[in-house]
Amino acid sequence: MIERIYLTRRNLLSLLSKLDRKKAGEETACTLVKNDNLHPKFPQTMGFCEVVAVEDQEYYDEGRPAGYVQPEDDPWTKPKLG
């Protein structure tokens, strides 16, 4: 079975904020706790889950290649707006 967790834009922006705060020296575990399996439209499929954000350089520092991302969504190659 494939497990499914739903992250809203607010969730994603919160995780990015936590990474920025950690980089600035603030105390944060960079973690969201998700336990909403009763949502009528978007119930996650497991009872409890922690979502932990880590910086790219920390995750890929062992020479592990990044997985495929659609080119239009890839922040490493996508042209910056503005």
C-alpha positions as CSV (number, residue, x, y, z in Angstrom):
1,M,0.0,0.0,0.0
2,I,1.2,3.5,-0.8
3,E,0.9,5.8,2.1
4,R,-0.3,9.3,1.4
5,I,0.1,12.5,3.4
6,Y,-1.3,15.9,2.3
7,L,0.8,19.1,2.7
8,T,-0.9,22.4,2.2
9,R,0.9,25.5,0.9
10,R,0.8,26.7,4.5
11,N,2.5,23.5,5.6
12,L,5.2,23.8,2.9
13,L,5.8,27.5,3.7
14,S,6.0,26.6,7.4
15,L,8.7,24.0,6.7
16,L,10.7,26.6,4.6
17,S,10.4,29.1,7.4
18,K,11.7,26.5,9.8
19,L,14.8,25.9,7.5
20,D,15.4,29.7,7.3
21,R,15.1,30.0,11.1
22,K,17.5,27.2,11.7
23,K,20.0,28.8,9.3
24,A,19.6,32.0,11.2
25,G,20.6,30.2,14.4
26,E,17.2,29.7,16.0
27,E,16.1,26.5,17.7
28,T,13.8,24.4,15.5
29,A,13.5,20.7,14.7
30,C,12.2,21.6,11.2
31,T,9.4,19.2,11.7
32,L,5.6,19.2,11.1
33,V,3.5,16.6,12.9
34,K,0.6,15.3,10.8
35,N,-2.1,13.3,12.4
36,D,-5.2,14.3,10.4
37,N,-6.7,11.1,9.1
38,L,-10.3,12.2,9.6
39,H,-10.3,15.0,7.0
40,P,-13.3,14.5,4.8
41,K,-11.5,15.1,1.5
42,F,-7.8,14.7,2.2
43,P,-7.3,12.0,4.9
44,Q,-3.8,10.9,5.3
45,T,-3.5,7.1,5.2
46,M,-1.4,6.6,8.3
47,G,-2.4,7.6,11.9
48,F,0.7,9.7,12.6
49,C,3.6,11.1,10.6
50,E,6.5,13.5,11.1
51,V,7.6,15.5,8.1
52,V,11.2,16.8,8.6
53,A,12.8,19.4,6.3
54,V,16.5,19.3,5.7
55,E,18.7,21.6,3.5
56,D,19.7,20.2,0.0
57,Q,23.4,20.3,0.8
58,E,22.9,18.3,4.0
59,Y,20.8,15.7,2.3
60,Y,22.9,15.4,-0.9
61,D,26.3,15.8,0.7
62,E,27.3,12.1,0.2
63,G,27.2,12.4,-3.6
64,R,23.7,11.0,-3.7
65,P,22.1,12.3,-6.9
66,A,18.8,14.1,-6.6
67,G,15.7,12.4,-8.1
68,Y,13.9,13.5,-11.2
69,V,11.8,16.6,-10.9
70,Q,9.8,18.1,-13.8
71,P,12.0,20.8,-15.3
72,E,9.4,23.5,-14.8
73,D,9.3,22.7,-11.1
74,D,13.0,22.1,-10.4
75,P,14.3,25.0,-8.2
76,W,17.9,24.2,-9.3
77,T,17.2,24.8,-13.0
78,K,14.0,26.9,-13.1
79,P,14.6,30.5,-14.1
80,K,13.9,32.9,-11.3
81,L,10.9,35.3,-11.8
82,G,11.4,39.0,-11.4
